[in-house]
């Protein structure tokens, strides 16, 4: 399973490099294409795990002026 992340940044928010470091600490890697970052679970995750991960992302990005969209798909 993979979770894809698409960001919308605010010019008054944190620098993109700071946001990228925050996401790297969560296990995300840069992605080319329609999304900015991807997290590879290495297995199927439950709905509860996906929701808990989304909460972690929201907490990590709080106050940085970032809107995000996530999409989790099975491989």
PyMOL Python script that loads the backbone (N, CA, C, O; Angstrom):
from pymol import cmd

cmd.read_pdbstr("""\
ATOM      1  N   UNK A   1       0.844  -1.173   0.000  1.00  0.00           N
ATOM      2  CA  UNK A   1       0.000   0.000   0.000  1.00  0.00           C
ATOM      3  C   UNK A   1       0.888   1.235   0.000  1.00  0.00           C
ATOM      4  O   UNK A   1       1.970   1.252   0.586  1.00  0.00           O
ATOM      5  N   UNK A   2       0.406   2.247  -0.663  1.00  0.00           N
ATOM      6  CA  UNK A   2       1.123   3.519  -0.715  1.00  0.00           C
ATOM      7  C   UNK A   2       0.167   4.658  -0.408  1.00  0.00           C
ATOM      8  O   UNK A   2      -1.010   4.619  -0.766  1.00  0.00           O
ATOM      9  N   UNK A   3       0.692   5.665   0.255  1.00  0.00           N
ATOM     10  CA  UNK A   3      -0.068   6.874   0.538  1.00  0.00           C
ATOM     11  C   UNK A   3       0.608   8.024  -0.190  1.00  0.00           C
ATOM     12  O   UNK A   3       1.792   8.298   0.008  1.00  0.00           O
ATOM     13  N   UNK A   4      -0.164   8.688  -1.033  1.00  0.00           N
ATOM     14  CA  UNK A   4       0.336   9.815  -1.821  1.00  0.00           C
ATOM     15  C   UNK A   4      -0.134  11.108  -1.187  1.00  0.00           C
ATOM     16  O   UNK A   4      -1.232  11.188  -0.638  1.00  0.00           O
ATOM     17  N   UNK A   5       0.721  12.122  -1.273  1.00  0.00           N
ATOM     18  CA  UNK A   5       0.451  13.405  -0.638  1.00  0.00           C
ATOM     19  C   UNK A   5       0.630  14.524  -1.655  1.00  0.00           C
ATOM     20  O   UNK A   5       1.659  14.617  -2.324  1.00  0.00           O
ATOM     21  N   UNK A   6      -0.382  15.363  -1.758  1.00  0.00           N
ATOM     22  CA  UNK A   6      -0.332  16.543  -2.621  1.00  0.00           C
ATOM     23  C   UNK A   6      -0.435  17.767  -1.725  1.00  0.00           C
ATOM     24  O   UNK A   6      -1.343  17.859  -0.898  1.00  0.00           O
ATOM     25  N   UNK A   7       0.479  18.696  -1.881  1.00  0.00           N
ATOM     26  CA  UNK A   7       0.538  19.877  -1.024  1.00  0.00           C
ATOM     27  C   UNK A   7       0.086  21.128  -1.745  1.00  0.00           C
ATOM     28  O   UNK A   7       0.262  21.270  -2.955  1.00  0.00           O
ATOM     29  N   UNK A   8      -0.496  22.024  -0.984  1.00  0.00           N
ATOM     30  CA  UNK A   8      -0.773  23.382  -1.438  1.00  0.00           C
ATOM     31  C   UNK A   8      -0.176  24.292  -0.380  1.00  0.00           C
ATOM     32  O   UNK A   8      -0.606  24.283   0.773  1.00  0.00           O
ATOM     33  N   UNK A   9       0.813  25.075  -0.778  1.00  0.00           N
ATOM     34  CA  UNK A   9       1.558  25.903   0.170  1.00  0.00           C
ATOM     35  C   UNK A   9       1.045  27.332   0.183  1.00  0.00           C
ATOM     36  O   UNK A   9       0.559  27.848  -0.823  1.00  0.00           O
ATOM     37  N   UNK A  10       1.162  27.950   1.334  1.00  0.00           N
ATOM     38  CA  UNK A  10       0.832  29.357   1.520  1.00  0.00           C
ATOM     39  C   UNK A  10       2.144  30.135   1.502  1.00  0.00           C
ATOM     40  O   UNK A  10       3.106  29.738   2.159  1.00  0.00           O
ATOM     41  N   UNK A  11       2.194  31.216   0.773  1.00  0.00           N
ATOM     42  CA  UNK A  11       3.430  32.002   0.688  1.00  0.00           C
ATOM     43  C   UNK A  11       3.833  32.582   2.042  1.00  0.00           C
ATOM     44  O   UNK A  11       4.989  32.964   2.222  1.00  0.00           O
ATOM     45  N   UNK A  12       2.918  32.655   2.984  1.00  0.00           N
ATOM     46  CA  UNK A  12       3.217  33.153   4.326  1.00  0.00           C
ATOM     47  C   UNK A  12       3.580  32.025   5.283  1.00  0.00           C
ATOM     48  O   UNK A  12       3.847  32.277   6.458  1.00  0.00           O
ATOM     49  N   UNK A  13       3.593  30.792   4.802  1.00  0.00           N
ATOM     50  CA  UNK A  13       3.874  29.646   5.653  1.00  0.00           C
ATOM     51  C   UNK A  13       5.354  29.298   5.690  1.00  0.00           C
ATOM     52  O   UNK A  13       6.207  30.079   5.270  1.00  0.00           O
ATOM     53  N   UNK A  14       5.631  28.116   6.198  1.00  0.00           N
ATOM     54  CA  UNK A  14       7.009  27.632   6.336  1.00  0.00           C
ATOM     55  C   UNK A  14       7.644  27.408   4.964  1.00  0.00           C
ATOM     56  O   UNK A  14       6.932  27.144   3.994  1.00  0.00           O
ATOM     57  N   UNK A  15       8.971  27.510   4.868  1.00  0.00           N
ATOM     58  CA  UNK A  15       9.664  27.231   3.609  1.00  0.00           C
ATOM     59  C   UNK A  15       9.454  25.766   3.184  1.00  0.00           C
ATOM     60  O   UNK A  15       9.331  24.878   4.027  1.00  0.00           O
ATOM     61  N   UNK A  16       9.416  25.539   1.894  1.00  0.00           N
ATOM     62  CA  UNK A  16       9.183  24.196   1.381  1.00  0.00           C
ATOM     63  C   UNK A  16      10.231  23.214   1.888  1.00  0.00           C
ATOM     64  O   UNK A  16       9.911  22.059   2.170  1.00  0.00           O
ATOM     65  N   UNK A  17      11.477  23.661   2.005  1.00  0.00           N
ATOM     66  CA  UNK A  17      12.531  22.758   2.486  1.00  0.00           C
ATOM     67  C   UNK A  17      12.243  22.292   3.911  1.00  0.00           C
ATOM     68  O   UNK A  17      12.541  21.149   4.256  1.00  0.00           O
ATOM     69  N   UNK A  18      11.673  23.151   4.732  1.00  0.00           N
ATOM     70  CA  UNK A  18      11.295  22.788   6.101  1.00  0.00           C
ATOM     71  C   UNK A  18      10.158  21.759   6.090  1.00  0.00           C
ATOM     72  O   UNK A  18      10.169  20.798   6.859  1.00  0.00           O
ATOM     73  N   UNK A  19       9.202  21.971   5.226  1.00  0.00           N
ATOM     74  CA  UNK A  19       8.077  21.050   5.096  1.00  0.00           C
ATOM     75  C   UNK A  19       8.569  19.698   4.583  1.00  0.00           C
ATOM     76  O   UNK A  19       8.138  18.652   5.069  1.00  0.00           O
ATOM     77  N   UNK A  20       9.468  19.721   3.603  1.00  0.00           N
ATOM     78  CA  UNK A  20      10.027  18.472   3.069  1.00  0.00           C
ATOM     79  C   UNK A  20      10.771  17.695   4.153  1.00  0.00           C
ATOM     80  O   UNK A  20      10.669  16.470   4.212  1.00  0.00           O
ATOM     81  N   UNK A  21      11.514  18.388   5.006  1.00  0.00           N
ATOM     82  CA  UNK A  21      12.207  17.727   6.118  1.00  0.00           C
ATOM     83  C   UNK A  21      11.214  17.093   7.092  1.00  0.00           C
ATOM     84  O   UNK A  21      11.428  15.978   7.568  1.00  0.00           O
ATOM     85  N   UNK A  22      10.142  17.802   7.379  1.00  0.00           N
ATOM     86  CA  UNK A  22       9.107  17.274   8.266  1.00  0.00           C
ATOM     87  C   UNK A  22       8.505  16.003   7.694  1.00  0.00           C
ATOM     88  O   UNK A  22       8.315  15.024   8.416  1.00  0.00           O
ATOM     89  N   UNK A  23       8.204  16.011   6.406  1.00  0.00           N
ATOM     90  CA  UNK A  23       7.613  14.839   5.762  1.00  0.00           C
ATOM     91  C   UNK A  23       8.614  13.692   5.665  1.00  0.00           C
ATOM     92  O   UNK A  23       8.241  12.527   5.794  1.00  0.00           O
ATOM     93  N   UNK A  24       9.872  14.019   5.439  1.00  0.00           N
ATOM     94  CA  UNK A  24      10.919  13.002   5.418  1.00  0.00           C
ATOM     95  C   UNK A  24      10.986  12.281   6.775  1.00  0.00           C
ATOM     96  O   UNK A  24      11.176  11.066   6.826  1.00  0.00           O
ATOM     97  N   UNK A  25      10.833  13.027   7.853  1.00  0.00           N
ATOM     98  CA  UNK A  25      10.844  12.436   9.190  1.00  0.00           C
ATOM     99  C   UNK A  25       9.664  11.496   9.423  1.00  0.00           C
ATOM    100  O   UNK A  25       9.734  10.607  10.272  1.00  0.00           O
ATOM    101  N   UNK A  26       8.580  11.690   8.670  1.00  0.00           N
ATOM    102  CA  UNK A  26       7.424  10.800   8.746  1.00  0.00           C
ATOM    103  C   UNK A  26       7.573   9.586   7.831  1.00  0.00           C
ATOM    104  O   UNK A  26       6.745   8.675   7.870  1.00  0.00           O
ATOM    105  N   UNK A  27       8.621   9.569   7.010  1.00  0.00           N
ATOM    106  CA  UNK A  27       8.847   8.445   6.106  1.00  0.00           C
ATOM    107  C   UNK A  27       8.447   8.686   4.665  1.00  0.00           C
ATOM    108  O   UNK A  27       8.525   7.773   3.843  1.00  0.00           O
ATOM    109  N   UNK A  28       8.016   9.907   4.339  1.00  0.00           N
ATOM    110  CA  UNK A  28       7.656  10.235   2.959  1.00  0.00           C
ATOM    111  C   UNK A  28       8.907  10.436   2.112  1.00  0.00           C
ATOM    112  O   UNK A  28       9.956  10.840   2.612  1.00  0.00           O
ATOM    113  N   UNK A  29       8.776  10.151   0.843  1.00  0.00           N
ATOM    114  CA  UNK A  29       9.834  10.396  -0.134  1.00  0.00           C
ATOM    115  C   UNK A  29       9.267  11.245  -1.266  1.00  0.00           C
ATOM    116  O   UNK A  29       8.087  11.123  -1.593  1.00  0.00           O
ATOM    117  N   UNK A  30      10.095  12.111  -1.876  1.00  0.00           N
ATOM    118  CA  UNK A  30       9.615  12.907  -3.019  1.00  0.00           C
ATOM    119  C   UNK A  30       9.094  11.992  -4.124  1.00  0.00           C
ATOM    120  O   UNK A  30       9.576  10.875  -4.311  1.00  0.00           O
ATOM    121  N   UNK A  31       8.096  12.497  -4.849  1.00  0.00           N
ATOM    122  CA  UNK A  31       7.467  11.711  -5.906  1.00  0.00           C
ATOM    123  C   UNK A  31       7.280  12.585  -7.132  1.00  0.00           C
ATOM    124  O   UNK A  31       6.930  13.760  -7.024  1.00  0.00           O
ATOM    125  N   UNK A  32       7.513  12.011  -8.280  1.00  0.00           N
ATOM    126  CA  UNK A  32       7.275  12.726  -9.542  1.00  0.00           C
ATOM    127  C   UNK A  32       5.902  12.340 -10.057  1.00  0.00           C
ATOM    128  O   UNK A  32       5.451  11.208  -9.882  1.00  0.00           O
ATOM    129  N   UNK A  33       5.261  13.275 -10.681  1.00  0.00           N
ATOM    130  CA  UNK A  33       3.942  12.983 -11.238  1.00  0.00           C
ATOM    131  C   UNK A  33       2.880  13.842 -10.582  1.00  0.00           C
ATOM    132  O   UNK A  33       3.121  15.009 -10.272  1.00  0.00           O
ATOM    133  N   UNK A  34       1.713  13.273 -10.372  1.00  0.00           N
ATOM    134  CA  UNK A  34       0.574  14.019  -9.870  1.00  0.00           C
ATOM    135  C   UNK A  34       0.594  14.313  -8.384  1.00  0.00           C
ATOM    136  O   UNK A  34      -0.265  15.042  -7.888  1.00  0.00           O
ATOM    137  N   UNK A  35       1.562  13.759  -7.661  1.00  0.00           N
ATOM    138  CA  UNK A  35       1.657  13.990  -6.223  1.00  0.00           C
ATOM    139  C   UNK A  35       3.060  14.464  -5.872  1.00  0.00           C
ATOM    140  O   UNK A  35       4.003  14.260  -6.636  1.00  0.00           O
ATOM    141  N   UNK A  36       3.190  15.095  -4.718  1.00  0.00           N
ATOM    142  CA  UNK A  36       4.481  15.637  -4.298  1.00  0.00           C
ATOM    143  C   UNK A  36       5.326  14.631  -3.517  1.00  0.00           C
ATOM    144  O   UNK A  36       6.550  14.609  -3.642  1.00  0.00           O
ATOM    145  N   UNK A  37       4.656  13.791  -2.703  1.00  0.00           N
ATOM    146  CA  UNK A  37       5.367  12.829  -1.858  1.00  0.00           C
ATOM    147  C   UNK A  37       4.617  11.510  -1.827  1.00  0.00           C
ATOM    148  O   UNK A  37       3.415  11.452  -2.086  1.00  0.00           O
ATOM    149  N   UNK A  38       5.354  10.446  -1.502  1.00  0.00           N
ATOM    150  CA  UNK A  38       4.743   9.127  -1.357  1.00  0.00           C
ATOM    151  C   UNK A  38       5.313   8.429  -0.124  1.00  0.00           C
ATOM    152  O   UNK A  38       6.497   8.549   0.190  1.00  0.00           O
ATOM    153  N   UNK A  39       4.449   7.705   0.556  1.00  0.00           N
ATOM    154  CA  UNK A  39       4.842   6.876   1.697  1.00  0.00           C
ATOM    155  C   UNK A  39       4.527   5.433   1.324  1.00  0.00           C
ATOM    156  O   UNK A  39       3.380   5.104   1.021  1.00  0.00           O
ATOM    157  N   UNK A  40       5.530   4.580   1.345  1.00  0.00           N
ATOM    158  CA  UNK A  40       5.344   3.169   1.012  1.00  0.00           C
ATOM    159  C   UNK A  40       5.214   2.372   2.305  1.00  0.00           C
ATOM    160  O   UNK A  40       6.167   2.271   3.077  1.00  0.00           O
ATOM    161  N   UNK A  41       4.049   1.817   2.533  1.00  0.00           N
ATOM    162  CA  UNK A  41       3.783   1.048   3.741  1.00  0.00           C
ATOM    163  C   UNK A  41       4.545  -0.276   3.745  1.00  0.00           C
ATOM    164  O   UNK A  41       4.876  -0.799   4.808  1.00  0.00           O
ATOM    165  N   UNK A  42       4.820  -0.814   2.563  1.00  0.00           N
ATOM    166  CA  UNK A  42       5.481  -2.111   2.480  1.00  0.00           C
ATOM    167  C   UNK A  42       4.538  -3.270   2.756  1.00  0.00           C
ATOM    168  O   UNK A  42       4.962  -4.424   2.807  1.00  0.00           O
ATOM    169  N   UNK A  43       3.269  -2.962   2.933  1.00  0.00           N
ATOM    170  CA  UNK A  43       2.231  -3.956   3.222  1.00  0.00           C
ATOM    171  C   UNK A  43       0.882  -3.259   3.106  1.00  0.00           C
ATOM    172  O   UNK A  43       0.819  -2.046   2.903  1.00  0.00           O
ATOM    173  N   UNK A  44      -0.192  -4.022   3.234  1.00  0.00           N
ATOM    174  CA  UNK A  44      -1.515  -3.416   3.296  1.00  0.00           C
ATOM    175  C   UNK A  44      -1.731  -2.856   4.694  1.00  0.00           C
ATOM    176  O   UNK A  44      -1.330  -3.474   5.680  1.00  0.00           O
ATOM    177  N   UNK A  45      -2.351  -1.705   4.784  1.00  0.00           N
ATOM    178  CA  UNK A  45      -2.653  -1.084   6.069  1.00  0.00           C
ATOM    179  C   UNK A  45      -4.162  -1.078   6.275  1.00  0.00           C
ATOM    180  O   UNK A  45      -4.932  -1.088   5.314  1.00  0.00           O
ATOM    181  N   UNK A  46      -4.568  -1.063   7.525  1.00  0.00           N
ATOM    182  CA  UNK A  46      -5.985  -1.012   7.834  1.00  0.00           C
ATOM    183  C   UNK A  46      -6.492   0.422   7.707  1.00  0.00           C
ATOM    184  O   UNK A  46      -5.710   1.371   7.645  1.00  0.00           O
ATOM    185  N   UNK A  47      -7.803   0.555   7.671  1.00  0.00           N
ATOM    186  CA  UNK A  47      -8.405   1.890   7.639  1.00  0.00           C
ATOM    187  C   UNK A  47      -7.996   2.672   8.884  1.00  0.00           C
ATOM    188  O   UNK A  47      -7.680   3.858   8.794  1.00  0.00           O
ATOM    189  N   UNK A  48      -7.999   2.019  10.038  1.00  0.00           N
ATOM    190  CA  UNK A  48      -7.624   2.684  11.276  1.00  0.00           C
ATOM    191  C   UNK A  48      -6.173   3.174  11.226  1.00  0.00           C
ATOM    192  O   UNK A  48      -5.874   4.272  11.696  1.00  0.00           O
ATOM    193  N   UNK A  49      -5.276   2.369  10.664  1.00  0.00           N
ATOM    194  CA  UNK A  49      -3.876   2.785  10.531  1.00  0.00           C
ATOM    195  C   UNK A  49      -3.757   3.983   9.596  1.00  0.00           C
ATOM    196  O   UNK A  49      -2.991   4.909   9.863  1.00  0.00           O
ATOM    197  N   UNK A  50      -4.507   3.966   8.508  1.00  0.00           N
ATOM    198  CA  UNK A  50      -4.479   5.083   7.555  1.00  0.00           C
ATOM    199  C   UNK A  50      -4.981   6.369   8.199  1.00  0.00           C
ATOM    200  O   UNK A  50      -4.406   7.438   7.997  1.00  0.00           O
ATOM    201  N   UNK A  51      -6.059   6.258   8.978  1.00  0.00           N
ATOM    202  CA  UNK A  51      -6.589   7.441   9.659  1.00  0.00           C
ATOM    203  C   UNK A  51      -5.615   7.963  10.706  1.00  0.00           C
ATOM    204  O   UNK A  51      -5.440   9.175  10.837  1.00  0.00           O
ATOM    205  N   UNK A  52      -4.988   7.073  11.444  1.00  0.00           N
ATOM    206  CA  UNK A  52      -4.001   7.488  12.448  1.00  0.00           C
ATOM    207  C   UNK A  52      -2.810   8.170  11.775  1.00  0.00           C
ATOM    208  O   UNK A  52      -2.271   9.144  12.300  1.00  0.00           O
ATOM    209  N   UNK A  53      -2.400   7.655  10.611  1.00  0.00           N
ATOM    210  CA  UNK A  53      -1.290   8.266   9.874  1.00  0.00           C
ATOM    211  C   UNK A  53      -1.679   9.660   9.383  1.00  0.00           C
ATOM    212  O   UNK A  53      -0.874  10.589   9.449  1.00  0.00           O
ATOM    213  N   UNK A  54      -2.913   9.809   8.891  1.00  0.00           N
ATOM    214  CA  UNK A  54      -3.392  11.122   8.453  1.00  0.00           C
ATOM    215  C   UNK A  54      -3.378  12.113   9.616  1.00  0.00           C
ATOM    216  O   UNK A  54      -3.039  13.283   9.438  1.00  0.00           O
ATOM    217  N   UNK A  55      -3.745  11.638  10.803  1.00  0.00           N
ATOM    218  CA  UNK A  55      -3.688  12.500  11.994  1.00  0.00           C
ATOM    219  C   UNK A  55      -2.255  12.936  12.291  1.00  0.00           C
ATOM    220  O   UNK A  55      -2.015  14.089  12.648  1.00  0.00           O
ATOM    221  N   UNK A  56      -1.300  12.009  12.141  1.00  0.00           N
ATOM    222  CA  UNK A  56       0.116  12.342  12.369  1.00  0.00           C
ATOM    223  C   UNK A  56       0.593  13.386  11.369  1.00  0.00           C
ATOM    224  O   UNK A  56       1.327  14.306  11.730  1.00  0.00           O
ATOM    225  N   UNK A  57       0.179  13.247  10.115  1.00  0.00           N
ATOM    226  CA  UNK A  57       0.554  14.214   9.079  1.00  0.00           C
ATOM    227  C   UNK A  57      -0.005  15.585   9.443  1.00  0.00           C
ATOM    228  O   UNK A  57       0.710  16.585   9.394  1.00  0.00           O
ATOM    229  N   UNK A  58      -1.279  15.628   9.808  1.00  0.00           N
ATOM    230  CA  UNK A  58      -1.912  16.893  10.164  1.00  0.00           C
ATOM    231  C   UNK A  58      -1.205  17.552  11.346  1.00  0.00           C
ATOM    232  O   UNK A  58      -0.969  18.760  11.329  1.00  0.00           O
ATOM    233  N   UNK A  59      -0.871  16.786  12.351  1.00  0.00           N
ATOM    234  CA  UNK A  59      -0.175  17.318  13.518  1.00  0.00           C
ATOM    235  C   UNK A  59       1.205  17.856  13.131  1.00  0.00           C
ATOM    236  O   UNK A  59       1.602  18.931  13.579  1.00  0.00           O
ATOM    237  N   UNK A  60       1.928  17.110  12.303  1.00  0.00           N
ATOM    238  CA  UNK A  60       3.278  17.516  11.895  1.00  0.00           C
ATOM    239  C   UNK A  60       3.266  18.804  11.067  1.00  0.00           C
ATOM    240  O   UNK A  60       4.201  19.602  11.147  1.00  0.00           O
ATOM    241  N   UNK A  61       2.219  19.007  10.279  1.00  0.00           N
ATOM    242  CA  UNK A  61       2.151  20.176   9.394  1.00  0.00           C
ATOM    243  C   UNK A  61       1.409  21.361  10.015  1.00  0.00           C
ATOM    244  O   UNK A  61       1.361  22.441   9.425  1.00  0.00           O
ATOM    245  N   UNK A  62       0.841  21.167  11.180  1.00  0.00           N
ATOM    246  CA  UNK A  62       0.081  22.238  11.836  1.00  0.00           C
ATOM    247  C   UNK A  62       0.960  23.478  12.014  1.00  0.00           C
ATOM    248  O   UNK A  62       2.100  23.392  12.469  1.00  0.00           O
ATOM    249  N   UNK A  63       0.403  24.625  11.644  1.00  0.00           N
ATOM    250  CA  UNK A  63       1.094  25.898  11.814  1.00  0.00           C
ATOM    251  C   UNK A  63       2.081  26.233  10.707  1.00  0.00           C
ATOM    252  O   UNK A  63       2.728  27.279  10.757  1.00  0.00           O
ATOM    253  N   UNK A  64       2.208  25.362   9.706  1.00  0.00           N
ATOM    254  CA  UNK A  64       3.178  25.601   8.642  1.00  0.00           C
ATOM    255  C   UNK A  64       2.548  26.231   7.392  1.00  0.00           C
ATOM    256  O   UNK A  64       3.247  26.474   6.408  1.00  0.00           O
ATOM    257  N   UNK A  65       1.242  26.495   7.419  1.00  0.00           N
ATOM    258  CA  UNK A  65       0.591  27.115   6.274  1.00  0.00           C
ATOM    259  C   UNK A  65       0.486  26.178   5.084  1.00  0.00           C
ATOM    260  O   UNK A  65       0.720  26.579   3.944  1.00  0.00           O
ATOM    261  N   UNK A  66       0.132  24.916   5.355  1.00  0.00           N
ATOM    262  CA  UNK A  66       0.067  23.907   4.301  1.00  0.00           C
ATOM    263  C   UNK A  66      -1.316  23.266   4.290  1.00  0.00           C
ATOM    264  O   UNK A  66      -1.833  22.861   5.331  1.00  0.00           O
ATOM    265  N   UNK A  67      -1.901  23.180   3.115  1.00  0.00           N
ATOM    266  CA  UNK A  67      -3.077  22.350   2.903  1.00  0.00           C
ATOM    267  C   UNK A  67      -2.583  21.093   2.212  1.00  0.00           C
ATOM    268  O   UNK A  67      -1.650  21.143   1.411  1.00  0.00           O
ATOM    269  N   UNK A  68      -3.208  19.967   2.521  1.00  0.00           N
ATOM    270  CA  UNK A  68      -2.759  18.745   1.885  1.00  0.00           C
ATOM    271  C   UNK A  68      -3.919  17.835   1.552  1.00  0.00           C
ATOM    272  O   UNK A  68      -4.996  17.905   2.145  1.00  0.00           O
ATOM    273  N   UNK A  69      -3.662  16.986   0.591  1.00  0.00           N
ATOM    274  CA  UNK A  69      -4.611  15.966   0.166  1.00  0.00           C
ATOM    275  C   UNK A  69      -3.855  14.647   0.172  1.00  0.00           C
ATOM    276  O   UNK A  69      -2.744  14.564  -0.353  1.00  0.00           O
ATOM    277  N   UNK A  70      -4.450  13.615   0.762  1.00  0.00           N
ATOM    278  CA  UNK A  70      -3.816  12.303   0.759  1.00  0.00           C
ATOM    279  C   UNK A  70      -4.707  11.309   0.040  1.00  0.00           C
ATOM    280  O   UNK A  70      -5.932  11.437   0.013  1.00  0.00           O
ATOM    281  N   UNK A  71      -4.058  10.323  -0.537  1.00  0.00           N
ATOM    282  CA  UNK A  71      -4.758   9.233  -1.201  1.00  0.00           C
ATOM    283  C   UNK A  71      -3.943   7.968  -0.960  1.00  0.00           C
ATOM    284  O   UNK A  71      -2.764   7.899  -1.307  1.00  0.00           O
ATOM    285  N   UNK A  72      -4.580   6.980  -0.367  1.00  0.00           N
ATOM    286  CA  UNK A  72      -3.928   5.703  -0.119  1.00  0.00           C
ATOM    287  C   UNK A  72      -4.491   4.660  -1.077  1.00  0.00           C
ATOM    288  O   UNK A  72      -5.706   4.533  -1.232  1.00  0.00           O
ATOM    289  N   UNK A  73      -3.591   3.916  -1.716  1.00  0.00           N
ATOM    290  CA  UNK A  73      -4.008   2.892  -2.674  1.00  0.00           C
ATOM    291  C   UNK A  73      -3.215   1.615  -2.416  1.00  0.00           C
ATOM    292  O   UNK A  73      -2.058   1.649  -1.998  1.00  0.00           O
ATOM    293  N   UNK A  74      -3.870   0.499  -2.676  1.00  0.00           N
ATOM    294  CA  UNK A  74      -3.187  -0.782  -2.575  1.00  0.00           C
ATOM    295  C   UNK A  74      -2.334  -0.975  -3.822  1.00  0.00           C
ATOM    296  O   UNK A  74      -2.703  -0.538  -4.912  1.00  0.00           O
ATOM    297  N   UNK A  75      -1.199  -1.629  -3.653  1.00  0.00           N
ATOM    298  CA  UNK A  75      -0.308  -1.896  -4.801  1.00  0.00           C
ATOM    299  C   UNK A  75      -0.897  -2.951  -5.705  1.00  0.00           C
ATOM    300  O   UNK A  75      -0.292  -3.305  -6.717  1.00  0.00           O
TER     301      UNK A  75
END
""", "prot")
cmd.dss("prot")
cmd.show_as("cartoon", "prot")
cmd.util.cbc("prot")
cmd.orient("prot")
